[in-house]
């Protein structure tokens, strides 16, 4: 549906259009070609009916945005309420089904991982038996056949794990705004959205970043993935007592996810699944009280006080694994910045310094498999460019050095703050997964 509604400020008439679960407004129907003045996603807003005025309805993103609207009469308001409510219900039902599928596939993946551990133990036992075959009287050919069969079963199960992760989670991670992430669906003003298209999801916007520049960039500097990101760790301003703003930090974490796609969207799907899953857990805690949990430290300290910080799936545990994942990406990008031209070597060195100590034999095997599919240096670097690299290789390299120096320094500072917090409260864990 589309039509005129009166909108506060000063109750000015505006042309509204509802489509694709997004309500957009324009100065007038005739001026729609200029682009919408603003828009709001129905999935994350509340619809409130004004009891004192039968023509008024309010659309609210709690704590963030408020749309106060009036229709010409009660009947027209009812028409809009039905349309808006239907759009919201359809989006919510779809998201609920996706969350159910996500949960089911997570459990399936966990089951397959358990099978892998079983086959791993069996392989170790059979290797020992092969070594003893000469003295135990068991036919060596029989033991080798058995060992080969177990190896094939192990590899087939590992391949099934990769297929489940890729098929079940790639769409979820690339195209869906995280469940409950109302702060990521903020109303876009005309300054941010001056074209004719409706607003895109946050993950779309970070996959096609803007060309905004870092401070100090000149016309001669070549833009890169990092200078064009919408949200950067280097843009975050710490709060009092080095508090790390929760919302800005999570948005910056989302913004770096495409790096994993550039390394390999299929083989790194499990890594991305874990990374984004931890962001979601923290966000779920954050949106329960955005004022109280405006800093990451406040979330951790509240859970420490409630004695749930080390409970499985707590926000504190999620942040523990999120910062470990960020350390891995930081070390990898540092390797590239320092001149490592072999992406496999850079990834392996970063993994050895960060995540490897927290992973068991099976997960290490999955990572080793992912390494084999890592791109060449040339292809990876080309994926980080915003413009064509033809005849601009030196300018791009200089831009990468500039951007990574700023970006990684800010990331390291925030990770050090979190490390100090976890160490001071004994929240680090030696548990291996």
Secondary structure, 3 states (H helix, E strand, C coil): CEEEEEECCCCEEEEEEEECCEEEEECCCCCHHHCCCEEEEHHHCEEEECCCCCCEEEEEECCCEEEEEECCCHHHHHHHHHHHHHHHHHHHHHHHHHHHHHHHHHHHHHHHHHHHHHHHHHHHHHHHHHHHHHHHCCCHHHHHHHHHHHHHHHHHHHHHHHHHHHHHHHHHHHHCCCCCCHHHCCCECCCCCCCCCCCCCHHHHHHCCCCCCCCCCCCCCCCECCCCCCCCHHHCCCCHHHCCEHHHHHHHHHHHCHHHHHHHCCCCHHHHHHHHHHHHHHHHHHCCCCCCCCEHHHHHHHHHHCCCCCCCCCHHHHHHHHHHHHHHHHHHHHHHHCCCCCHHHHHHHHHHHCCHHHCCHHHHHHHHHHHHCCCCHHHHHHHCECCCCCCCHHHHHHHHHHHHHHHHHHHHHHHHHHHHHHHHCCCCCCCCC
